[in-house]
Structures are given as C-alpha cells and as structure tokens.
Amino acid sequence: MSVSLEKTKIIVFSNGGILSRTEKWWYGRERLEVVNNYKYLGLLFSSRLSLSAALAEFAAKARNSTFEILRTLKRMGWKSPRIFFKLFDAQVVPMLVYASEMWGFEPHDVIEKVHLLACKSILNVPKRTPNNMVYSELGRYPLYITTACRCLKYWFKLLKRPEQMYCSKAYKMLYKLHEKGYTTWVSQIKFLLCRNGFGHVWLFG
C-alpha cells in the first residue's frame, strides 16, 4: 500500500495539554506529524473533539454564498423571497447542515445566525427584529429542526444495518459506553428523544 506522508497526519484526541515525549508516531522509518486539527471528508476534527472550528467554517462559506445569491438577484431585479429561498435551500443549507447527523442534536447559534441573516436580508429589516416574527413572516423554521431530523433518520438507518457492518459495531460500542455513564452520540440521541417526548423509545433497536 502506498501512503502519501505529506497528507498523512496524526491527531491525538484528548482534553488538551501537552503531549508526552513518548507520543511519537512512525510509518516505516518516517516520523508522522502530530496536529491539533485535521479535515477528513470535509469535516474539521480537533484534538479536543470540539466542533466549534468546523461549524465556524461551514458558517463562513454559507455566509459568502448567501451574499452572492443576494447580489445576483439584486442585479437581475428579483426580490421574491420564494425565489431566494429556493436557491438558499438548494445551495446554502447543505453547507450549514453538512454531517449534522453527528452534531445536529442540539441548536448551534453560529449556524442559525446565517439562516437569520438570510431571512432578515431578504425582508430588509433590522438585525434586532425578533426572530420569531421573521420566521413567521417567511414561513420558515430554525435549522435545528432540520439537523435534529437528520440525526434521527440516521439513527433509524443504523438500527436496520446488519450487525457485521462497522457502523453497527461502532453504534454498539457507543451504546455500551452510554450505559456505563459516558456521554456519547447515543446519549445525545436519547436526550433528543426525551426532550421531544419520546423517552420510551428503545435506543438499541
């Protein structure tokens, strides 16, 4: 197997702190670089298992795309919210909810701020306009509802996967850790279900 050492990095997941001197990794005779952040499949992972940097990156790209759509529609003389949100939902929302199956079980202000920016910009109202009024006027709802649904849909798919699949094995490992009192993705799904009145659902399937 051929490995590109320039693209191969090591990230040690921990709660922070300085790595010990023995924390060295090698591939053959080549020493691999240990990094604090690494992007894999478009998602930025951090050694502290924090999503802040990844979500901030999603939001920045989505904000730029939102302004580009607004500028384009303005040049064309189109002010229809219906047309704007059709483009927004097709081009921007996928950026904001990317990989939300893993993190979308709770609201994230950095994500919703882009959505609200789009809503208030197309209505041409001040930033301090109450959010609920804006949602109501446009018939929109917070993106948290979208991300939470994606989490649940992914969970339903996991329960139907054959036991020999890696995703099923990983789920069972998380479930066992959850039973031992650790906070895992399974714990977050359970909290999401309880918060929405489905606490009786059997997580293991």
Salt bridges, closest charged atoms under 4 A:
GLU33 OE1 - LYS9 NZ 2.80
GLU57 OE2 - LYS39 NZ 2.98
GLU68 OE1 - ARG71 NH2 2.94
ASP89 OD1 - ARG140 NH2 2.83
GLU101 OE2 - ARG150 NH2 3.16
GLU112 OE2 - HIS115 ND1 2.71
GLU163 OE1 - LYS172 NZ 3.40
